[in-house]
Amino acid sequence: MSSAIAKDLKRVAGWFHALSDGTRLQIIERLSEGEQCVCDLTDMLDTGQSRLSFHLKTLKDAGILIDRREGRWVYYALNPEVIEEVEHFVSSLKTHIRRVKPKCCD
């Protein structure tokens, strides 16, 4: 396996790790409505800020979120480029599945 493919697979694994938690999926759902301040996310998700920060960092490290600071507040949004890459990856799986013919063991 080439190093480029290994790097891509590691990136994809990072996406799926970040997406494998219910709280993180709730964060993504909230952010699908647009950019949100961390204080609003804390209130909406009824969670502590340290727990929320952990989940936001996981999503940001995977590239799924982007953030910006305004004064003392941090605002988070979905990273449209990465969301598109995730969508493309999942779509490519569907394409491969359609091409694969079932094989029988003889």
All heavy atoms as an XYZ file, in Angstrom:
850
protein
N       0.854     -1.174      0.000
C       0.000      0.000      0.000
C       0.901      1.238      0.000
O       1.834      1.342      0.774
C      -0.900     -0.033      1.245
C      -1.786      1.157      1.356
S      -2.929      1.212      2.777
C      -3.102     -0.410      3.347
N       0.567      2.165     -0.881
C       1.384      3.381     -0.968
C       1.148      4.264      0.249
O       0.125      4.167      0.933
C       1.060      4.142     -2.250
O      -0.158      4.845     -2.115
N       2.100      5.145      0.505
C       1.972      6.029      1.669
C       0.810      7.006      1.499
O       0.188      7.400      2.478
C       3.277      6.769      1.927
O       3.579      7.629      0.842
N       0.500      7.396      0.254
C      -0.636      8.304      0.008
C      -1.953      7.625      0.367
O      -2.818      8.226      0.998
C      -0.647      8.769     -1.438
N      -2.094      6.357     -0.019
C      -3.317      5.611      0.302
C      -3.420      5.399      1.806
O      -4.481      5.570      2.397
C      -3.371      4.267     -0.452
C      -3.541      4.529     -1.954
C      -4.503      3.388      0.069
C      -3.436      3.298     -2.816
N      -2.312      5.054      2.442
C      -2.304      4.858      3.898
C      -2.698      6.149      4.613
O      -3.469      6.118      5.576
C      -0.934      4.384      4.366
N      -2.204      7.285      4.122
C      -2.543      8.575      4.718
C      -4.032      8.866      4.545
O      -4.693      9.332      5.479
C      -1.704      9.676      4.076
C      -1.908     11.037      4.670
C      -1.006     12.066      4.008
C      -1.293     13.437      4.555
N      -0.511     14.472      3.875
N      -4.569      8.581      3.352
C      -6.000      8.792      3.099
C      -6.846      7.905      4.005
O      -7.852      8.359      4.555
C      -6.346      8.514      1.636
C      -5.862      9.608      0.696
O      -5.501     10.707      1.181
O      -5.836      9.350     -0.524
N      -6.451      6.645      4.158
C      -7.212      5.729      5.011
C      -7.162      6.168      6.474
O      -8.156      6.054      7.197
C      -6.709      4.302      4.853
C      -6.991      3.656      3.498
C      -6.376      2.263      3.431
C      -8.484      3.593      3.214
N      -6.027      6.687      6.898
C      -5.915      7.188      8.273
C      -6.853      8.379      8.465
O      -7.512      8.504      9.501
C      -4.469      7.588      8.572
C      -4.242      7.992      9.999
C      -2.781      8.239     10.286
C      -2.625      8.624     11.741
N      -1.244      8.810     12.131
N      -6.932      9.236      7.465
C      -7.829     10.404      7.537
C      -9.292      9.951      7.598
O     -10.071     10.460      8.402
C      -7.594     11.296      6.327
C      -8.348     12.585      6.393
C      -7.862     13.540      5.328
N      -8.505     14.813      5.550
C      -8.882     15.628      4.603
N      -8.645     15.333      3.351
N      -9.478     16.754      4.882
N      -9.652      8.989      6.756
C     -11.024      8.467      6.755
C     -11.340      7.824      8.105
O     -12.424      8.027      8.657
C     -11.238      7.474      5.586
C     -12.560      6.749      5.715
C     -11.163      8.207      4.247
N     -10.398      7.073      8.645
C     -10.605      6.458      9.966
C     -10.833      7.536     11.023
O     -11.667      7.368     11.926
C      -9.409      5.591     10.339
N     -10.123      8.657     10.915
C     -10.324      9.778     11.841
C     -11.722     10.355     11.745
O     -12.335     10.697     12.758
N     -12.235     10.454     10.510
C     -13.613     10.944     10.343
C     -14.596     10.023     11.043
O     -15.463     10.470     11.790
C     -14.005     11.015      8.877
C     -13.251     11.965      8.016
C     -12.581     13.092      8.407
C     -13.109     11.883      6.604
N     -12.030     13.703      7.312
C     -12.339     12.994      6.201
C     -13.553     10.990      5.636
C     -12.015     13.221      4.866
C     -13.233     11.221      4.305
C     -12.466     12.325      3.938
N     -14.439      8.720     10.773
C     -15.402      7.777     11.345
C     -15.275      7.678     12.857
O     -16.278      7.507     13.547
C     -15.308      6.411     10.656
C     -16.006      6.408      9.321
C     -15.303      6.642      8.157
C     -17.374      6.225      9.251
C     -15.943      6.671      6.925
C     -18.033      6.253      8.026
C     -17.313      6.475      6.861
N     -14.068      7.824     13.373
C     -13.914      7.872     14.834
C     -14.672      9.072     15.397
O     -15.417      8.948     16.372
C     -12.437      7.949     15.229
C     -12.243      8.314     16.668
N     -12.494      7.427     17.701
C     -11.873      9.473     17.251
C     -12.285      8.042     18.854
N     -11.903      9.276     18.605
N     -14.492     10.219     14.762
C     -15.158     11.439     15.238
C     -16.670     11.325     15.130
O     -17.400     11.886     15.951
C     -14.655     12.654     14.449
N     -17.147     10.592     14.144
C     -18.587     10.453     13.918
C     -19.205      9.299     14.719
O     -20.413      9.070     14.624
C     -18.860     10.236     12.422
C     -18.452     11.393     11.512
C     -18.554     10.963     10.052
C     -19.303     12.620     11.780
N     -18.405      8.604     15.492
C     -18.890      7.394     16.165
C     -19.444      7.630     17.565
O     -19.581      6.691     18.339
C     -17.764      6.355     16.238
O     -16.752      6.796     17.124
N     -19.773      8.854     17.877
C     -20.268      9.180     19.214
C     -21.571      9.962     19.095
O     -21.665     10.908     18.294
C     -19.215     10.014     19.954
C     -19.667     10.393     21.343
O     -19.447      9.593     22.266
O     -20.260     11.474     21.488
N     -22.553      9.587     19.890
C     -23.855     10.239     19.837
C     -23.815     11.734     20.124
O     -24.493     12.525     19.463
N     -23.013     12.137     21.094
C     -22.910     13.567     21.417
C     -22.317     14.336     20.246
O     -22.791     15.417     19.891
C     -22.062     13.783     22.683
O     -22.688     13.109     23.782
C     -21.916     15.257     23.020
N     -21.274     13.763     19.627
C     -20.667     14.449     18.483
C     -21.638     14.530     17.314
O     -21.664     15.533     16.588
C     -19.354     13.771     18.108
C     -18.299     13.983     19.191
C     -16.917     13.594     18.774
N     -16.663     12.183     18.677
C     -16.161     11.435     19.650
N     -15.869     11.968     20.836
N     -15.940     10.157     19.458
N     -22.448     13.508     17.137
C     -23.468     13.571     16.074
C     -24.509     14.645     16.381
O     -24.980     15.340     15.476
C     -24.129     12.206     15.886
C     -23.224     11.130     15.287
C     -23.942      9.778     15.285
C     -22.763     11.502     13.887
N     -24.852     14.823     17.653
C     -25.764     15.911     18.034
C     -25.146     17.270     17.728
O     -25.829     18.177     17.246
C     -26.102     15.837     19.527
C     -27.066     14.747     19.891
C     -27.366     14.786     21.384
O     -26.459     14.889     22.223
N     -28.634     14.720     21.727
N     -23.855     17.406     17.996
C     -23.158     18.661     17.693
C     -23.225     18.933     16.197
O     -23.548     20.051     15.769
C     -21.689     18.605     18.180
C     -21.640     18.568     19.712
C     -20.888     19.783     17.630
C     -20.279     18.214     20.279
N     -22.950     17.920     15.399
C     -22.986     18.085     13.940
C     -24.390     18.457     13.481
O     -24.561     19.337     12.632
C     -22.479     16.807     13.246
C     -20.973     16.684     13.472
C     -22.809     16.815     11.755
C     -20.388     15.371     13.058
N     -25.391     17.821     14.057
C     -26.775     18.145     13.700
C     -27.079     19.614     14.010
O     -27.661     20.331     13.205
C     -27.749     17.229     14.442
C     -29.180     17.445     14.028
C     -30.116     16.474     14.724
O     -29.731     15.314     14.952
O     -31.239     16.893     15.042
N     -26.660     20.080     15.188
C     -26.879     21.490     15.561
C     -26.151     22.425     14.601
O     -26.676     23.441     14.188
C     -26.399     21.759     16.985
C     -27.121     21.002     18.039
C     -28.516     21.500     18.220
N     -29.117     20.768     19.315
C     -30.389     20.772     19.588
N     -31.215     21.480     18.858
N     -30.864     20.076     20.588
N     -24.923     22.065     14.257
C     -24.138     22.928     13.386
C     -24.588     22.870     11.933
O     -24.224     23.739     11.144
C     -22.650     22.590     13.508
C     -22.043     22.906     14.877
C     -20.596     22.434     14.941
C     -22.151     24.380     15.198
N     -25.384     21.876     11.589
C     -25.921     21.832     10.215
C     -26.880     23.000      9.977
O     -27.152     23.361      8.833
C     -26.618     20.496      9.940
O     -27.816     20.396     10.685
N     -27.347     23.614     11.051
C     -28.220     24.789     10.963
C     -27.403     26.074     10.841
O     -27.966     27.144     10.655
C     -29.124     24.851     12.198
C     -30.021     23.635     12.342
C     -30.708     23.550     13.690
O     -30.576     24.487     14.510
O     -31.352     22.521     13.938
N     -26.075     25.982     10.977
C     -25.203     27.152     10.864
C     -24.272     27.266     12.053
O     -24.348     26.495     13.016
N     -23.395     28.240     11.959
C     -22.387     28.485     12.990
C     -23.049     28.708     14.355
O     -24.098     29.338     14.447
C     -21.589     29.726     12.586
C     -20.487     30.089     13.530
C     -19.784     31.346     13.091
O     -20.383     32.440     13.205
O     -18.631     31.247     12.641
N     -22.395     28.172     15.397
C     -22.915     28.317     16.759
C     -21.780     28.683     17.706
O     -20.664     28.182     17.581
C     -23.522     26.999     17.253
C     -24.679     26.484     16.444
C     -25.968     27.188     16.791
O     -26.156     27.634     17.911
N     -26.858     27.277     15.824
N     -22.099     29.509     18.668
C     -21.171     29.843     19.746
C     -21.095     28.649     20.696
O     -22.089     27.956     20.926
C     -21.676     31.077     20.489
S     -20.689     31.510     21.934
N     -19.922     28.427     21.265
C     -19.760     27.313     22.194
C     -20.734     27.433     23.368
O     -21.247     26.427     23.860
C     -18.290     27.175     22.654
C     -17.889     28.291     23.584
C     -18.049     25.833     23.287
N     -21.044     28.655     23.789
C     -21.976     28.826     24.914
C     -23.375     28.345     24.520
O     -24.076     27.737     25.334
C     -22.001     30.276     25.377
S     -22.479     31.458     24.120
N     -23.786     28.607     23.274
C     -25.093     28.138     22.814
C     -25.128     26.620     22.693
O     -26.131     25.985     23.016
C     -25.461     28.778     21.471
C     -25.681     30.275     21.589
O     -26.056     30.736     22.695
O     -25.463     30.992     20.594
N     -24.031     26.032     22.219
C     -23.966     24.574     22.116
C     -24.055     23.935     23.494
O     -24.717     22.919     23.672
C     -22.677     24.141     21.415
C     -22.605     24.404     19.923
C     -21.177     24.174     19.412
C     -23.588     23.538     19.169
N     -23.402     24.544     24.480
C     -23.446     24.020     25.849
C     -24.889     24.002     26.352
O     -25.343     23.004     26.918
C     -22.568     24.875     26.787
O     -21.242     24.894     26.280
C     -22.550     24.316     28.190
N     -25.616     25.086     26.118
C     -27.014     25.163     26.552
C     -27.900     24.184     25.785
O     -28.715     23.482     26.372
C     -27.561     26.590     26.379
C     -26.900     27.592     27.325
O     -26.283     27.143     28.316
O     -26.997     28.797     27.055
N     -27.745     24.139     24.477
C     -28.587     23.275     23.640
C     -28.405     21.800     23.963
O     -29.352     21.029     23.947
C     -28.255     23.482     22.157
C     -28.846     24.709     21.544
S     -28.513     24.678     19.774
C     -27.541     26.157     19.610
N     -27.162     21.402     24.229
C     -26.868     19.994     24.459
C     -26.937     19.619     25.929
O     -26.750     18.467     26.275
C     -25.498     19.652     23.876
C     -25.402     19.813     22.356
C     -23.955     19.689     21.905
C     -26.278     18.807     21.645
N     -27.189     20.612     26.778
C     -27.313     20.377     28.218
C     -26.135     19.550     28.743
O     -26.307     18.487     29.339
C     -28.650     19.689     28.532
C     -28.955     19.707     30.024
O     -28.541     20.666     30.713
O     -29.602     18.746     30.497
N     -24.945     20.059     28.481
C     -23.737     19.362     28.900
C     -22.744     20.369     29.472
O     -22.867     21.561     29.248
C     -23.105     18.600     27.706
O     -22.038     17.794     28.184
C     -22.596     19.527     26.629
N     -21.776     19.859     30.201
C     -20.745     20.719     30.760
C     -19.766     21.183     29.694
O     -19.557     20.503     28.688
N     -19.156     22.325     29.927
C     -18.255     22.886     28.925
C     -17.017     22.019     28.715
O     -16.544     21.885     27.588
C     -17.849     24.309     29.286
C     -17.109     24.969     28.140
C     -17.030     26.469     28.272
O     -17.611     27.053     29.170
N     -16.307     27.091     27.372
N     -16.490     21.384     29.754
C     -15.294     20.558     29.569
C     -15.611     19.335     28.709
O     -14.815     18.955     27.842
C     -14.689     20.141     30.902
O     -15.571     19.312     31.614
N     -16.764     18.729     28.935
C     -17.171     17.573     28.117
C     -17.399     18.008     26.679
O     -16.975     17.340     25.730
C     -18.443     16.948     28.691
C     -18.906     15.729     27.929
C     -20.042     15.012     28.691
N     -20.513     13.902     27.911
C     -21.687     13.866     27.307
N     -22.520     14.887     27.410
N     -22.056     12.813     26.609
N     -18.066     19.142     26.483
C     -18.317     19.657     25.145
C     -16.996     19.991     24.452
O     -16.811     19.671     23.268
C     -19.213     20.892     25.205
C     -19.529     21.542     23.862
C     -20.319     20.583     22.959
C     -20.310     22.829     24.076
N     -16.070     20.598     25.169
C     -14.767     20.947     24.590
C     -14.036     19.714     24.082
O     -13.411     19.745     23.019
C     -13.897     21.671     25.615
O     -14.447     22.922     25.902
N     -14.109     18.617     24.828
C     -13.492     17.361     24.397
C     -14.065     16.922     23.052
O     -13.332     16.565     22.125
C     -13.702     16.269     25.463
C     -13.373     14.899     24.964
C     -12.048     14.489     24.879
C     -14.380     14.026     24.569
C     -11.743     13.214     24.397
C     -14.075     12.766     24.096
C     -12.749     12.352     24.015
N     -15.391     16.941     22.931
C     -16.045     16.502     21.693
C     -15.764     17.462     20.537
O     -15.530     17.020     19.404
C     -17.548     16.344     21.905
C     -17.888     15.185     22.786
N     -17.592     13.875     22.452
C     -18.496     15.134     23.993
C     -18.006     13.072     23.411
N     -18.561     13.808     24.367
N     -15.749     18.756     20.819
C     -15.442     19.730     19.769
C     -14.009     19.548     19.276
O     -13.746     19.619     18.066
C     -15.653     21.159     20.288
C     -17.106     21.564     20.547
C     -17.163     22.879     21.301
C     -17.896     21.646     19.241
N     -13.083     19.289     20.187
C     -11.691     19.067     19.793
C     -11.569     17.827     18.918
O     -10.843     17.832     17.915
C     -10.791     18.943     21.026
C      -9.326     18.735     20.665
C      -8.467     18.615     21.896
C      -6.998     18.438     21.631
N      -6.558     17.867     20.401
N     -12.267     16.765     19.259
C     -12.231     15.543     18.463
C     -12.722     15.813     17.043
O     -12.097     15.389     16.065
C     -13.081     14.434     19.124
O     -12.562     14.176     20.437
C     -13.070     13.155     18.317
N     -13.834     16.534     16.929
C     -14.382     16.868     15.616
C     -13.455     17.810     14.848
O     -13.267     17.667     13.633
C     -15.773     17.486     15.759
C     -16.864     16.520     16.210
C     -18.093     17.281     16.683
C     -17.215     15.556     15.085
N     -12.848     18.754     15.551
C     -11.936     19.697     14.906
C     -10.664     18.983     14.448
O     -10.170     19.211     13.343
C     -11.607     20.850     15.847
C     -10.825     21.940     15.175
C     -10.594     23.110     16.095
C      -9.638     24.074     15.413
N      -9.101     25.058     16.290
N     -10.120     18.110     15.287
C      -8.912     17.355     14.922
C      -9.140     16.498     13.682
O      -8.217     16.268     12.897
C      -8.439     16.477     16.076
C      -7.833     17.278     17.223
O      -7.583     18.497     17.049
O      -7.627     16.676     18.297
N     -10.367     16.020     13.498
C     -10.710     15.221     12.312
C     -10.963     16.110     11.095
O     -11.164     15.590      9.999
C     -11.939     14.354     12.601
N     -10.967     17.419     11.313
C     -11.189     18.348     10.207
C     -12.646     18.630      9.916
O     -12.965     19.398      9.010
N     -13.544     18.037     10.683
C     -14.982     18.163     10.426
C     -15.499     19.538     10.821
O     -16.439     20.047     10.215
C     -15.743     17.023     11.140
C     -15.345     15.682     10.503
C     -17.249     17.231     11.094
C     -15.828     14.465     11.239
N     -14.877     20.148     11.827
C     -15.293     21.480     12.275
C     -14.190     22.500     12.030
O     -13.002     22.170     12.048
C     -15.598     21.483     13.778
C     -16.713     20.619     14.303
C     -16.921     20.894     15.784
C     -17.989     20.825     13.533
N     -14.626     23.726     11.852
C     -13.729     24.879     11.849
C     -14.206     25.803     12.958
O     -15.364     25.731     13.379
C     -13.706     25.588     10.479
C     -15.113     25.950     10.013
C     -12.997     24.734      9.441
C     -15.176     26.722      8.711
N     -13.312     26.640     13.438
C     -13.712     27.572     14.489
C     -13.129     28.948     14.214
O     -12.225     29.108     13.404
C     -13.282     27.066     15.870
C     -11.769     27.005     16.040
O     -11.035     27.149     15.046
O     -11.312     26.814     17.178
N     -13.715     29.919     14.877
C     -13.191     31.280     14.823
C     -13.461     31.918     16.178
O     -14.439     31.615     16.844
C     -13.813     32.099     13.690
C     -15.271     32.422     13.878
C     -15.822     33.320     12.765
N     -17.225     33.598     13.036
C     -17.669     34.575     13.803
N     -16.821     35.408     14.392
N     -18.953     34.751     14.013
N     -12.542     32.773     16.573
C     -12.665     33.468     17.858
C     -13.155     34.880     17.597
O     -12.708     35.564     16.683
C     -11.308     33.495     18.557
C     -11.350     34.157     19.917
C     -10.065     33.956     20.670
N      -9.884     32.600     21.166
C     -10.483     32.091     22.240
N     -11.329     32.825     22.918
N     -10.246     30.870     22.634
N     -14.122     35.281     18.415
C     -14.619     36.658     18.379
C     -14.698     37.134     19.823
O     -15.583     36.715     20.574
C     -15.991     36.709     17.703
C     -16.494     38.125     17.477
C     -17.781     38.156     16.664
O     -17.791     37.626     15.548
O     -18.762     38.711     17.187
N     -13.746     37.975     20.178
C     -13.677     38.399     21.575
C     -13.349     37.212     22.452
O     -12.417     36.475     22.189
N     -14.162     36.999     23.474
C     -13.904     35.859     24.366
C     -14.647     34.599     23.956
O     -14.525     33.567     24.592
C     -14.223     36.226     25.805
C     -15.678     36.575     26.046
C     -15.908     36.869     27.486
N     -16.857     35.888     27.995
C     -17.531     35.998     29.099
N     -17.354     37.045     29.859
N     -18.386     35.092     29.478
N     -15.430     34.659     22.891
C     -16.223     33.511     22.453
C     -15.603     32.819     21.249
O     -14.974     33.440     20.411
C     -17.649     33.936     22.112
C     -18.358     34.524     23.284
C     -18.733     35.816     23.443
C     -18.748     33.841     24.470
N     -19.338     35.996     24.663
C     -19.367     34.786     25.318
C     -18.644     32.528     24.921
C     -19.868     34.456     26.574
C     -19.142     32.201     26.164
C     -19.749     33.156     26.978
N     -15.828     31.516     21.190
C     -15.387     30.719     20.040
C     -16.646     30.215     19.337
O     -17.569     29.712     19.981
C     -14.500     29.533     20.475
C     -14.090     28.703     19.266
C     -13.279     30.033     21.226
N     -16.658     30.385     18.029
C     -17.779     29.946     17.203
C     -17.330     28.766     16.356
O     -16.232     28.773     15.798
C     -18.254     31.088     16.298
C     -18.895     32.205     17.070
C     -18.128     33.185     17.690
C     -20.278     32.268     17.204
C     -18.714     34.206     18.415
C     -20.874     33.291     17.936
C     -20.086     34.253     18.531
O     -20.670     35.259     19.255
N     -18.209     27.765     16.255
C     -17.897     26.553     15.494
C     -18.863     26.418     14.330
O     -20.025     26.815     14.414
C     -18.009     25.312     16.382
C     -16.881     25.206     17.363
C     -16.969     25.800     18.615
C     -15.708     24.535     17.035
C     -15.918     25.719     19.519
C     -14.653     24.464     17.930
C     -14.766     25.052     19.161
O     -13.723     24.976     20.044
N     -18.348     25.819     13.252
C     -19.157     25.542     12.066
C     -18.632     24.270     11.420
O     -17.480     23.864     11.648
C     -19.068     26.709     11.081
N     -19.476     23.652     10.618
C     -19.036     22.497      9.845
C     -18.047     22.972      8.792
O     -18.186     24.070      8.242
C     -20.231     21.817      9.169
C     -21.263     21.189     10.106
C     -22.432     20.642      9.300
C     -20.635     20.088     10.938
N     -17.064     22.153      8.508
C     -16.089     22.439      7.460
C     -16.660     21.872      6.155
O     -16.657     20.656      5.962
C     -14.746     21.788      7.788
C     -13.687     22.100      6.774
O     -13.968     22.506      5.654
N     -12.436     21.886      7.167
N     -17.180     22.726      5.278
C     -17.881     22.222      4.089
C     -17.004     21.357      3.187
O     -17.504     20.392      2.593
C     -18.347     23.485      3.361
C     -17.698     24.636      4.014
C     -17.149     24.181      5.332
N     -15.713     21.655      3.100
C     -14.833     20.856      2.249
C     -14.721     19.423      2.757
O     -14.779     18.465      1.992
C     -13.440     21.496      2.141
C     -13.416     22.796      1.369
C     -13.802     24.014      2.211
O     -13.758     23.935      3.468
O     -14.156     25.043      1.609
N     -14.563     19.278      4.067
C     -14.420     17.932      4.639
C     -15.757     17.193      4.596
O     -15.787     15.995      4.302
C     -13.838     17.990      6.063
C     -13.882     16.627      6.740
C     -12.407     18.511      6.008
N     -16.851     17.892      4.857
C     -18.163     17.243      4.763
C     -18.364     16.700      3.348
O     -18.848     15.577      3.158
C     -19.292     18.229      5.161
C     -19.141     18.665      6.619
C     -20.664     17.612      4.898
C     -19.179     17.555      7.644
N     -17.937     17.466      2.356
C     -18.042     17.010      0.969
C     -17.139     15.800      0.717
O     -17.527     14.861      0.020
C     -17.672     18.148      0.017
C     -17.981     17.827     -1.426
C     -17.797     19.028     -2.326
O     -18.274     20.121     -1.981
O     -17.165     18.859     -3.386
N     -15.943     15.800      1.297
C     -15.043     14.651      1.149
C     -15.634     13.396      1.800
O     -15.530     12.301      1.242
C     -13.685     14.957      1.770
C     -12.863     15.965      0.998
C     -11.565     16.308      1.704
O     -11.008     15.440      2.412
O     -11.108     17.449      1.546
N     -16.245     13.539      2.970
C     -16.885     12.402      3.640
C     -18.020     11.873      2.751
O     -18.140     10.659      2.540
C     -17.420     12.790      5.037
C     -18.253     11.671      5.642
C     -16.272     13.162      5.964
N     -18.827     12.792      2.235
C     -19.925     12.402      1.353
C     -19.396     11.676      0.115
O     -19.946     10.651     -0.295
C     -20.721     13.642      0.949
C     -21.906     13.331      0.070
C     -22.672     14.584     -0.332
O     -22.084     15.692     -0.343
O     -23.857     14.441     -0.648
N     -18.323     12.180     -0.455
C     -17.732     11.550     -1.639
C     -17.231     10.150     -1.308
O     -17.424      9.205     -2.084
C     -16.594     12.416     -2.176
C     -15.970     11.857     -3.412
N     -14.862     11.054     -3.371
C     -16.319     11.972     -4.715
C     -14.541     10.689     -4.597
N     -15.408     11.239     -5.429
N     -16.582      9.989     -0.164
C     -16.081      8.681      0.237
C     -17.224      7.681      0.382
O     -17.157      6.561     -0.136
C     -15.291      8.769      1.551
C     -14.820      7.428      2.037
C     -13.704      6.839      1.493
C     -15.515      6.753      3.033
C     -13.278      5.585      1.918
C     -15.104      5.501      3.469
C     -13.975      4.921      2.907
N     -18.286      8.080      1.067
C     -19.429      7.180      1.267
C     -20.086      6.854     -0.081
O     -20.434      5.702     -0.343
C     -20.435      7.782      2.274
C     -21.709      6.960      2.343
C     -19.787      7.877      3.657
N     -20.217      7.856     -0.946
C     -20.785      7.618     -2.277
C     -19.933      6.648     -3.083
O     -20.458      5.810     -3.809
C     -20.925      8.931     -3.051
O     -21.888      9.745     -2.457
N     -18.609      6.759     -2.951
C     -17.735      5.839     -3.686
C     -17.911      4.407     -3.197
O     -17.802      3.468     -3.981
C     -16.273      6.271     -3.574
O     -15.749      6.016     -2.296
N     -18.228      4.231     -1.918
C     -18.513      2.884     -1.415
C     -19.747      2.305     -2.097
O     -19.767      1.138     -2.486
C     -18.722      2.901      0.105
C     -17.513      3.195      0.972
C     -17.932      3.247      2.438
C     -16.432      2.157      0.768
N     -20.775      3.143     -2.234
C     -21.995      2.684     -2.899
C     -21.701      2.294     -4.343
O     -22.201      1.287     -4.827
C     -23.085      3.756     -2.841
C     -23.616      3.995     -1.453
C     -24.850      4.852     -1.383
C     -24.809      6.112     -2.159
N     -25.943      7.001     -1.932
N     -20.870      3.078     -5.018
C     -20.513      2.781     -6.403
C     -19.769      1.458     -6.492
O     -20.058      0.633     -7.362
C     -19.640      3.921     -6.982
O     -20.371      5.135     -6.900
C     -19.247      3.644     -8.415
N     -18.819      1.223     -5.591
C     -18.059     -0.033     -5.594
C     -18.969     -1.224     -5.309
O     -18.820     -2.268     -5.927
C     -16.927      0.013     -4.568
C     -15.825      0.946     -4.936
N     -15.122      0.868     -6.109
C     -15.309      2.011     -4.271
C     -14.226      1.827     -6.165
N     -14.318      2.554     -5.055
N     -19.902     -1.062     -4.396
C     -20.811     -2.160     -4.053
C     -21.644     -2.562     -5.269
O     -21.865     -3.734     -5.525
C     -21.716     -1.767     -2.863
C     -20.889     -1.721     -1.594
C     -22.884     -2.726     -2.714
C     -21.609     -1.126     -0.403
N     -22.088     -1.586     -6.035
C     -22.899     -1.879     -7.226
C     -22.102     -2.631     -8.279
O     -22.659     -3.403     -9.039
C     -23.446     -0.583     -7.816
C     -24.506      0.040     -6.954
C     -25.110      1.266     -7.621
N     -25.952      1.959     -6.671
C     -25.782      3.205     -6.262
N     -24.795      3.938     -6.754
N     -26.585      3.755     -5.386
N     -20.785     -2.391     -8.349
C     -19.939     -3.041     -9.355
C     -19.519     -4.450     -8.959
O     -19.168     -5.246     -9.812
C     -18.686     -2.208     -9.594
C     -18.934     -1.024    -10.470
C     -17.592     -0.472    -10.911
N     -17.599      0.942    -10.611
C     -16.554      1.646    -10.250
N     -15.384      1.092    -10.108
N     -16.654      2.928    -10.009
N     -19.513     -4.723     -7.684
C     -19.030     -6.023     -7.207
C     -20.096     -7.076     -7.457
O     -21.255     -6.936     -7.071
C     -18.681     -5.956     -5.701
C     -18.332     -7.334     -5.171
C     -17.549     -4.977     -5.466
N     -19.689     -8.129     -8.132
C     -20.584     -9.266     -8.375
C     -20.391    -10.277     -7.250
O     -19.256    -10.554     -6.858
C     -20.235     -9.925     -9.710
C     -20.275     -8.976    -10.884
C     -21.509     -9.201    -11.668
C     -21.415     -8.445    -12.984
N     -22.333     -7.416    -13.143
N     -21.475    -10.802     -6.722
C     -21.330    -11.799     -5.659
C     -20.531    -13.016     -6.158
O     -20.722    -13.458     -7.291
C     -22.764    -12.214     -5.334
C     -23.635    -11.198     -5.988
C     -22.855    -10.542     -7.062
N     -19.626    -13.478     -5.326
C     -18.823    -14.652     -5.674
C     -19.220    -15.786     -4.752
O     -19.438    -15.598     -3.572
C     -17.340    -14.352     -5.515
C     -16.839    -13.304     -6.474
C     -15.369    -13.063     -6.251
C     -14.898    -11.943     -7.172
N     -13.493    -11.640     -7.000
N     -19.281    -16.922     -5.317
C     -19.615    -18.101     -4.534
C     -18.359    -18.923     -4.311
O     -17.523    -19.038     -5.214
C     -20.676    -18.936     -5.269
S     -21.214    -20.348     -4.319
N     -18.235    -19.460     -3.151
C     -17.084    -20.314     -2.861
C     -17.355    -21.701     -3.403
O     -18.346    -22.333     -3.067
C     -16.846    -20.403     -1.349
S     -16.540    -18.804     -0.616
N     -16.472    -22.148     -4.263
C     -16.613    -23.507     -4.844
C     -15.633    -24.449     -4.238
O     -14.584    -24.190     -3.893
C     -16.424    -23.466     -6.369
C     -17.560    -22.720     -7.052
O     -18.704    -22.861     -6.606
O     -17.255    -21.982     -8.014
